Amino acid sequence: MTSFYKEHPGGKVILNKAGQDVTWVLKTLAPHVKAADTVMKKLKQTCIGKVK
């Protein structure tokens, strides 16, 4: 995540939402809707833990 956020146009927003459920972003914002399933799959593959 830390290396990716620098390349993502909304990178600072990503860091501000760390530890929160942002599934709604993938399901409602136009640039993410088409990629939502792929993104969720990749996140599950690379998850190293959950923030409590």
N, CA, C and O atoms as a Tripos MOL2 file, in Angstrom:
@<TRIPOS>MOLECULE
protein
  208   207    52     0     0
PROTEIN
NO_CHARGES

@<TRIPOS>ATOM
      1 N           0.8240   -1.1950    0.0000 N.3       1 MET1
      2 CA          0.0000    0.0000    0.0000 C.3       1 MET1
      3 C           0.8650    1.2530    0.0000 C.2       1 MET1
      4 O           0.5720    2.1960   -0.7350 O.2       1 MET1
      5 N           1.9040    1.2860    0.7920 N.am      2 THR2
      6 CA          2.6680    2.5290    0.9090 C.3       2 THR2
      7 C           3.3540    2.9270   -0.3880 C.2       2 THR2
      8 O           3.4990    4.1200   -0.6540 O.2       2 THR2
      9 N           3.7790    1.9790   -1.1970 N.am      3 SER3
     10 CA          4.3850    2.3630   -2.4710 C.3       3 SER3
     11 C           3.3180    2.6930   -3.5120 C.2       3 SER3
     12 O           3.5460    3.5280   -4.3870 O.2       3 SER3
     13 N           2.1690    2.0520   -3.4280 N.am      4 PHE4
     14 CA          1.1000    2.2850   -4.3980 C.3       4 PHE4
     15 C           0.4560    3.6540   -4.2400 C.2       4 PHE4
     16 O           0.1060    4.2820   -5.2400 O.2       4 PHE4
     17 N           0.2940    4.1250   -3.0310 N.am      5 TYR5
     18 CA         -0.4310    5.3760   -2.8310 C.3       5 TYR5
     19 C           0.2440    6.5520   -3.5260 C.2       5 TYR5
     20 O          -0.4290    7.5090   -3.9120 O.2       5 TYR5
     21 N           1.5440    6.4960   -3.6890 N.am      6 LYS6
     22 CA          2.2640    7.5840   -4.3500 C.3       6 LYS6
     23 C           1.9310    7.6630   -5.8390 C.2       6 LYS6
     24 O           2.0090    8.7370   -6.4370 O.2       6 LYS6
     25 N           1.5620    6.5400   -6.4350 N.am      7 GLU7
     26 CA          1.2420    6.4840   -7.8580 C.3       7 GLU7
     27 C          -0.2440    6.7160   -8.1300 C.2       7 GLU7
     28 O          -0.6120    7.0860   -9.2450 O.2       7 GLU7
     29 N          -1.0820    6.5090   -7.1560 N.am      8 HIS8
     30 CA         -2.5320    6.6200   -7.3290 C.3       8 HIS8
     31 C          -2.9630    8.0820   -7.2140 C.2       8 HIS8
     32 O          -2.5390    8.7780   -6.2910 O.2       8 HIS8
     33 N          -3.8110    8.5620   -8.1540 N.am      9 PRO9
     34 CA         -4.2610    9.9560   -8.0970 C.3       9 PRO9
     35 C          -4.9290   10.3330   -6.7720 C.2       9 PRO9
     36 O          -4.8610   11.4890   -6.3530 O.2       9 PRO9
     37 N          -5.5600    9.3840   -6.1240 N.am     10 GLY10
     38 CA         -6.2110    9.6600   -4.8440 C.3      10 GLY10
     39 C          -5.4240    9.1080   -3.6760 C.2      10 GLY10
     40 O          -5.9980    8.7580   -2.6450 O.2      10 GLY10
     41 N          -4.1220    9.0290   -3.8280 N.am     11 GLY11
     42 CA         -3.2620    8.3960   -2.8340 C.3      11 GLY11
     43 C          -3.3870    8.9380   -1.4240 C.2      11 GLY11
     44 O          -3.4090    8.1690   -0.4630 O.2      11 GLY11
     45 N          -3.4670   10.2540   -1.2890 N.am     12 LYS12
     46 CA         -3.5830   10.8400    0.0520 C.3      12 LYS12
     47 C          -4.9120   10.4630    0.6960 C.2      12 LYS12
     48 O          -4.9890   10.2670    1.9090 O.2      12 LYS12
     49 N          -5.9540   10.3630   -0.1210 N.am     13 VAL13
     50 CA         -7.2630    9.9560    0.3930 C.3      13 VAL13
     51 C          -7.1900    8.5140    0.8770 C.2      13 VAL13
     52 O          -7.7700    8.1690    1.9070 O.2      13 VAL13
     53 N          -6.4800    7.6810    0.1370 N.am     14 ILE14
     54 CA         -6.3200    6.2790    0.5310 C.3      14 ILE14
     55 C          -5.7050    6.2000    1.9270 C.2      14 ILE14
     56 O          -6.1960    5.4590    2.7790 O.2      14 ILE14
     57 N          -4.6540    6.9440    2.1610 N.am     15 LEU15
     58 CA         -4.0030    6.9150    3.4760 C.3      15 LEU15
     59 C          -4.9020    7.4710    4.5690 C.2      15 LEU15
     60 O          -4.8880    6.9690    5.6930 O.2      15 LEU15
     61 N          -5.6760    8.4900    4.2610 N.am     16 ASN16
     62 CA         -6.5860    9.0690    5.2530 C.3      16 ASN16
     63 C          -7.6900    8.0970    5.6470 C.2      16 ASN16
     64 O          -8.2520    8.2090    6.7370 O.2      16 ASN16
     65 N          -8.0050    7.1540    4.7800 N.am     17 LYS17
     66 CA         -9.0690    6.1850    5.0470 C.3      17 LYS17
     67 C          -8.5230    4.8450    5.5390 C.2      17 LYS17
     68 O          -9.2870    3.8920    5.6910 O.2      17 LYS17
     69 N          -7.2410    4.7580    5.7860 N.am     18 ALA18
     70 CA         -6.6320    3.5060    6.2510 C.3      18 ALA18
     71 C          -7.3460    3.0030    7.4970 C.2      18 ALA18
     72 O          -7.5920    3.7570    8.4380 O.2      18 ALA18
     73 N          -7.6710    1.7180    7.4850 N.am     19 GLY19
     74 CA         -8.3390    1.1150    8.6280 C.3      19 GLY19
     75 C          -9.8460    1.2240    8.5790 C.2      19 GLY19
     76 O         -10.5400    0.7290    9.4670 O.2      19 GLY19
     77 N         -10.3600    1.8750    7.5360 N.am     20 GLN20
     78 CA        -11.8060    2.0390    7.4010 C.3      20 GLN20
     79 C         -12.3070    1.2210    6.2140 C.2      20 GLN20
     80 O         -11.5450    0.9120    5.2970 O.2      20 GLN20
     81 N         -13.5680    0.8800    6.2380 N.am     21 ASP21
     82 CA        -14.1820    0.1630    5.1270 C.3      21 ASP21
     83 C         -14.5120    1.1670    4.0270 C.2      21 ASP21
     84 O         -15.3590    2.0410    4.2130 O.2      21 ASP21
     85 N         -13.8550    1.0440    2.9000 N.am     22 VAL22
     86 CA        -14.1070    1.9460    1.7720 C.3      22 VAL22
     87 C         -14.6620    1.1780    0.5680 C.2      22 VAL22
     88 O         -14.4870    1.5850   -0.5800 O.2      22 VAL22
     89 N         -15.3260    0.0740    0.8530 N.am     23 THR23
     90 CA        -15.9390   -0.7180   -0.2050 C.3      23 THR23
     91 C         -16.8610    0.1350   -1.0570 C.2      23 THR23
     92 O         -16.9300   -0.0540   -2.2710 O.2      23 THR23
     93 N         -17.5690    1.0710   -0.4390 N.am     24 TRP24
     94 CA        -18.4960    1.9410   -1.1770 C.3      24 TRP24
     95 C         -17.7870    2.7050   -2.2870 C.2      24 TRP24
     96 O         -18.3960    3.0040   -3.3140 O.2      24 TRP24
     97 N         -16.5120    3.0240   -2.0980 N.am     25 VAL25
     98 CA        -15.7700    3.7460   -3.1400 C.3      25 VAL25
     99 C         -15.6720    2.8870   -4.3890 C.2      25 VAL25
    100 O         -15.8980    3.3630   -5.5010 O.2      25 VAL25
    101 N         -15.3360    1.6240   -4.1990 N.am     26 LEU26
    102 CA        -15.1920    0.7220   -5.3390 C.3      26 LEU26
    103 C         -16.5160    0.4730   -6.0370 C.2      26 LEU26
    104 O         -16.5460    0.2360   -7.2450 O.2      26 LEU26
    105 N         -17.5950    0.5230   -5.3010 N.am     27 LYS27
    106 CA        -18.9010    0.1960   -5.8730 C.3      27 LYS27
    107 C         -19.6620    1.3980   -6.4110 C.2      27 LYS27
    108 O         -20.6670    1.2230   -7.1000 O.2      27 LYS27
    109 N         -19.2070    2.6300   -6.1150 N.am     28 THR28
    110 CA        -19.9830    3.7960   -6.5360 C.3      28 THR28
    111 C         -19.2310    4.8220   -7.3760 C.2      28 THR28
    112 O         -19.8580    5.5080   -8.1830 O.2      28 THR28
    113 N         -17.9390    4.9530   -7.2250 N.am     29 LEU29
    114 CA        -17.2100    5.9580   -7.9950 C.3      29 LEU29
    115 C         -16.8110    5.3860   -9.3540 C.2      29 LEU29
    116 O         -16.1680    4.3400   -9.4360 O.2      29 LEU29
    117 N         -17.1970    6.0800  -10.4040 N.am     30 ALA30
    118 CA        -17.0530    5.6010  -11.7790 C.3      30 ALA30
    119 C         -15.7130    4.9420  -12.1220 C.2      30 ALA30
    120 O         -15.7140    3.8540  -12.6970 O.2      30 ALA30
    121 N         -14.5820    5.5480  -11.7960 N.am     31 PRO31
    122 CA        -13.3170    4.9210  -12.2000 C.3      31 PRO31
    123 C         -13.0720    3.5550  -11.5530 C.2      31 PRO31
    124 O         -12.2690    2.7670  -12.0510 O.2      31 PRO31
    125 N         -13.7600    3.2760  -10.4490 N.am     32 HIS32
    126 CA        -13.5000    2.0490   -9.7050 C.3      32 HIS32
    127 C         -14.5270    0.9440   -9.9430 C.2      32 HIS32
    128 O         -14.2430   -0.2250   -9.6780 O.2      32 HIS32
    129 N         -15.7040    1.2920  -10.4340 N.am     33 VAL33
    130 CA        -16.7910    0.3160  -10.5560 C.3      33 VAL33
    131 C         -16.3800   -0.8870  -11.4010 C.2      33 VAL33
    132 O         -16.6040   -2.0290  -11.0000 O.2      33 VAL33
    133 N         -15.7850   -0.6440  -12.5570 N.am     34 LYS34
    134 CA        -15.4120   -1.7430  -13.4520 C.3      34 LYS34
    135 C         -14.3280   -2.6340  -12.8530 C.2      34 LYS34
    136 O         -14.2670   -3.8280  -13.1490 O.2      34 LYS34
    137 N         -13.4910   -2.0660  -12.0260 N.am     35 ALA35
    138 CA        -12.3620   -2.8200  -11.4720 C.3      35 ALA35
    139 C         -12.6220   -3.3550  -10.0660 C.2      35 ALA35
    140 O         -11.7470   -3.9930   -9.4820 O.2      35 ALA35
    141 N         -13.7960   -3.1100   -9.5180 N.am     36 ALA36
    142 CA        -14.0700   -3.4390   -8.1140 C.3      36 ALA36
    143 C         -13.7720   -4.8960   -7.7660 C.2      36 ALA36
    144 O         -13.1120   -5.1650   -6.7620 O.2      36 ALA36
    145 N         -14.2430   -5.8270   -8.5700 N.am     37 ASP37
    146 CA        -14.0220   -7.2460   -8.2620 C.3      37 ASP37
    147 C         -12.5350   -7.5960   -8.2860 C.2      37 ASP37
    148 O         -12.0430   -8.3190   -7.4190 O.2      37 ASP37
    149 N         -11.8350   -7.0800   -9.2780 N.am     38 THR38
    150 CA        -10.4010   -7.3360   -9.3900 C.3      38 THR38
    151 C          -9.6480   -6.7370   -8.2140 C.2      38 THR38
    152 O          -8.7510   -7.3690   -7.6560 O.2      38 THR38
    153 N         -10.0110   -5.5290   -7.8420 N.am     39 VAL39
    154 CA         -9.3480   -4.8560   -6.7250 C.3      39 VAL39
    155 C          -9.5850   -5.6140   -5.4230 C.2      39 VAL39
    156 O          -8.6470   -5.8340   -4.6560 O.2      39 VAL39
    157 N         -10.8110   -6.0080   -5.1680 N.am     40 MET40
    158 CA        -11.1180   -6.7280   -3.9310 C.3      40 MET40
    159 C         -10.3640   -8.0570   -3.8670 C.2      40 MET40
    160 O          -9.8680   -8.4470   -2.8100 O.2      40 MET40
    161 N         -10.2840   -8.7380   -4.9900 N.am     41 LYS41
    162 CA         -9.5560  -10.0070   -5.0430 C.3      41 LYS41
    163 C          -8.0720   -9.7790   -4.7270 C.2      41 LYS41
    164 O          -7.4750  -10.5290   -3.9550 O.2      41 LYS41
    165 N          -7.4910   -8.7500   -5.3220 N.am     42 LYS42
    166 CA         -6.0770   -8.4410   -5.0900 C.3      42 LYS42
    167 C          -5.8360   -8.0420   -3.6350 C.2      42 LYS42
    168 O          -4.8380   -8.4420   -3.0350 O.2      42 LYS42
    169 N          -6.7460   -7.2570   -3.0730 N.am     43 LEU43
    170 CA         -6.6010   -6.8530   -1.6770 C.3      43 LEU43
    171 C          -6.6320   -8.0590   -0.7430 C.2      43 LEU43
    172 O          -5.8720   -8.1160    0.2240 O.2      43 LEU43
    173 N          -7.5040   -9.0190   -1.0260 N.am     44 LYS44
    174 CA         -7.5780  -10.2220   -0.1940 C.3      44 LYS44
    175 C          -6.2950  -11.0390   -0.2950 C.2      44 LYS44
    176 O          -5.8450  -11.6310    0.6860 O.2      44 LYS44
    177 N          -5.7070  -11.0650   -1.5000 N.am     45 GLN45
    178 CA         -4.4710  -11.8260   -1.7050 C.3      45 GLN45
    179 C          -3.2860  -11.1960   -0.9820 C.2      45 GLN45
    180 O          -2.3750  -11.9010   -0.5470 O.2      45 GLN45
    181 N          -3.2960   -9.8840   -0.8540 N.am     46 THR46
    182 CA         -2.1370   -9.1910   -0.2940 C.3      46 THR46
    183 C          -2.3360   -8.7230    1.1440 C.2      46 THR46
    184 O          -1.4470   -8.0970    1.7220 O.2      46 THR46
    185 N          -3.4820   -9.0210    1.7180 N.am     47 CYS47
    186 CA         -3.7750   -8.5890    3.0870 C.3      47 CYS47
    187 C          -2.8370   -9.2890    4.0760 C.2      47 CYS47
    188 O          -2.6820  -10.5100    4.0510 O.2      47 CYS47
    189 N          -2.2250   -8.4970    4.9330 N.am     48 ILE48
    190 CA         -1.3460   -9.0800    5.9530 C.3      48 ILE48
    191 C          -1.9530   -8.9820    7.3440 C.2      48 ILE48
    192 O          -1.3820   -9.4820    8.3140 O.2      48 ILE48
    193 N          -3.0960   -8.3450    7.4390 N.am     49 GLY49
    194 CA         -3.7730   -8.2310    8.7230 C.3      49 GLY49
    195 C          -4.8190   -7.1390    8.6930 C.2      49 GLY49
    196 O          -4.8800   -6.3470    7.7530 O.2      49 GLY49
    197 N          -5.6300   -7.1020    9.7150 N.am     50 LYS50
    198 CA         -6.6810   -6.0980    9.8200 C.3      50 LYS50
    199 C          -6.3670   -5.1490   10.9600 C.2      50 LYS50
    200 O          -5.8350   -5.5520   11.9950 O.2      50 LYS50
    201 N          -6.7010   -3.8950   10.7580 N.am     51 VAL51
    202 CA         -6.5000   -2.8800   11.7870 C.3      51 VAL51
    203 C          -7.6400   -2.9690   12.7820 C.2      51 VAL51
    204 O          -8.8070   -3.0080   12.3930 O.2      51 VAL51
    205 N          -7.3080   -3.0010   14.0620 N.am     52 LYS52
    206 CA         -8.3550   -3.0730   15.0890 C.3      52 LYS52
    207 C          -8.5090   -1.7390   15.7590 C.2      52 LYS52
    208 O          -9.3400   -1.5900   16.6540 O.2      52 LYS52
@<TRIPOS>BOND
     1     1     2 1
     2     2     3 1
     3     3     4 2
     4     3     5 am
     5     5     6 1
     6     6     7 1
     7     7     8 2
     8     7     9 am
     9     9    10 1
    10    10    11 1
    11    11    12 2
    12    11    13 am
    13    13    14 1
    14    14    15 1
    15    15    16 2
    16    15    17 am
    17    17    18 1
    18    18    19 1
    19    19    20 2
    20    19    21 am
    21    21    22 1
    22    22    23 1
    23    23    24 2
    24    23    25 am
    25    25    26 1
    26    26    27 1
    27    27    28 2
    28    27    29 am
    29    29    30 1
    30    30    31 1
    31    31    32 2
    32    31    33 am
    33    33    34 1
    34    34    35 1
    35    35    36 2
    36    35    37 am
    37    37    38 1
    38    38    39 1
    39    39    40 2
    40    39    41 am
    41    41    42 1
    42    42    43 1
    43    43    44 2
    44    43    45 am
    45    45    46 1
    46    46    47 1
    47    47    48 2
    48    47    49 am
    49    49    50 1
    50    50    51 1
    51    51    52 2
    52    51    53 am
    53    53    54 1
    54    54    55 1
    55    55    56 2
    56    55    57 am
    57    57    58 1
    58    58    59 1
    59    59    60 2
    60    59    61 am
    61    61    62 1
    62    62    63 1
    63    63    64 2
    64    63    65 am
    65    65    66 1
    66    66    67 1
    67    67    68 2
    68    67    69 am
    69    69    70 1
    70    70    71 1
    71    71    72 2
    72    71    73 am
    73    73    74 1
    74    74    75 1
    75    75    76 2
    76    75    77 am
    77    77    78 1
    78    78    79 1
    79    79    80 2
    80    79    81 am
    81    81    82 1
    82    82    83 1
    83    83    84 2
    84    83    85 am
    85    85    86 1
    86    86    87 1
    87    87    88 2
    88    87    89 am
    89    89    90 1
    90    90    91 1
    91    91    92 2
    92    91    93 am
    93    93    94 1
    94    94    95 1
    95    95    96 2
    96    95    97 am
    97    97    98 1
    98    98    99 1
    99    99   100 2
   100    99   101 am
   101   101   102 1
   102   102   103 1
   103   103   104 2
   104   103   105 am
   105   105   106 1
   106   106   107 1
   107   107   108 2
   108   107   109 am
   109   109   110 1
   110   110   111 1
   111   111   112 2
   112   111   113 am
   113   113   114 1
   114   114   115 1
   115   115   116 2
   116   115   117 am
   117   117   118 1
   118   118   119 1
   119   119   120 2
   120   119   121 am
   121   121   122 1
   122   122   123 1
   123   123   124 2
   124   123   125 am
   125   125   126 1
   126   126   127 1
   127   127   128 2
   128   127   129 am
   129   129   130 1
   130   130   131 1
   131   131   132 2
   132   131   133 am
   133   133   134 1
   134   134   135 1
   135   135   136 2
   136   135   137 am
   137   137   138 1
   138   138   139 1
   139   139   140 2
   140   139   141 am
   141   141   142 1
   142   142   143 1
   143   143   144 2
   144   143   145 am
   145   145   146 1
   146   146   147 1
   147   147   148 2
   148   147   149 am
   149   149   150 1
   150   150   151 1
   151   151   152 2
   152   151   153 am
   153   153   154 1
   154   154   155 1
   155   155   156 2
   156   155   157 am
   157   157   158 1
   158   158   159 1
   159   159   160 2
   160   159   161 am
   161   161   162 1
   162   162   163 1
   163   163   164 2
   164   163   165 am
   165   165   166 1
   166   166   167 1
   167   167   168 2
   168   167   169 am
   169   169   170 1
   170   170   171 1
   171   171   172 2
   172   171   173 am
   173   173   174 1
   174   174   175 1
   175   175   176 2
   176   175   177 am
   177   177   178 1
   178   178   179 1
   179   179   180 2
   180   179   181 am
   181   181   182 1
   182   182   183 1
   183   183   184 2
   184   183   185 am
   185   185   186 1
   186   186   187 1
   187   187   188 2
   188   187   189 am
   189   189   190 1
   190   190   191 1
   191   191   192 2
   192   191   193 am
   193   193   194 1
   194   194   195 1
   195   195   196 2
   196   195   197 am
   197   197   198 1
   198   198   199 1
   199   199   200 2
   200   199   201 am
   201   201   202 1
   202   202   203 1
   203   203   204 2
   204   203   205 am
   205   205   206 1
   206   206   207 1
   207   207   208 2
@<TRIPOS>SUBSTRUCTURE
     1 MET1         2 RESIDUE 1 A MET
     2 THR2         6 RESIDUE 1 A THR
     3 SER3        10 RESIDUE 1 A SER
     4 PHE4        14 RESIDUE 1 A PHE
     5 TYR5        18 RESIDUE 1 A TYR
     6 LYS6        22 RESIDUE 1 A LYS
     7 GLU7        26 RESIDUE 1 A GLU
     8 HIS8        30 RESIDUE 1 A HIS
     9 PRO9        34 RESIDUE 1 A PRO
    10 GLY10       38 RESIDUE 1 A GLY
    11 GLY11       42 RESIDUE 1 A GLY
    12 LYS12       46 RESIDUE 1 A LYS
    13 VAL13       50 RESIDUE 1 A VAL
    14 ILE14       54 RESIDUE 1 A ILE
    15 LEU15       58 RESIDUE 1 A LEU
    16 ASN16       62 RESIDUE 1 A ASN
    17 LYS17       66 RESIDUE 1 A LYS
    18 ALA18       70 RESIDUE 1 A ALA
    19 GLY19       74 RESIDUE 1 A GLY
    20 GLN20       78 RESIDUE 1 A GLN
    21 ASP21       82 RESIDUE 1 A ASP
    22 VAL22       86 RESIDUE 1 A VAL
    23 THR23       90 RESIDUE 1 A THR
    24 TRP24       94 RESIDUE 1 A TRP
    25 VAL25       98 RESIDUE 1 A VAL
    26 LEU26      102 RESIDUE 1 A LEU
    27 LYS27      106 RESIDUE 1 A LYS
    28 THR28      110 RESIDUE 1 A THR
    29 LEU29      114 RESIDUE 1 A LEU
    30 ALA30      118 RESIDUE 1 A ALA
    31 PRO31      122 RESIDUE 1 A PRO
    32 HIS32      126 RESIDUE 1 A HIS
    33 VAL33      130 RESIDUE 1 A VAL
    34 LYS34      134 RESIDUE 1 A LYS
    35 ALA35      138 RESIDUE 1 A ALA
    36 ALA36      142 RESIDUE 1 A ALA
    37 ASP37      146 RESIDUE 1 A ASP
    38 THR38      150 RESIDUE 1 A THR
    39 VAL39      154 RESIDUE 1 A VAL
    40 MET40      158 RESIDUE 1 A MET
    41 LYS41      162 RESIDUE 1 A LYS
    42 LYS42      166 RESIDUE 1 A LYS
    43 LEU43      170 RESIDUE 1 A LEU
    44 LYS44      174 RESIDUE 1 A LYS
    45 GLN45      178 RESIDUE 1 A GLN
    46 THR46      182 RESIDUE 1 A THR
    47 CYS47      186 RESIDUE 1 A CYS
    48 ILE48      190 RESIDUE 1 A ILE
    49 GLY49      194 RESIDUE 1 A GLY
    50 LYS50      198 RESIDUE 1 A LYS
    51 VAL51      202 RESIDUE 1 A VAL
    52 LYS52      206 RESIDUE 1 A LYS
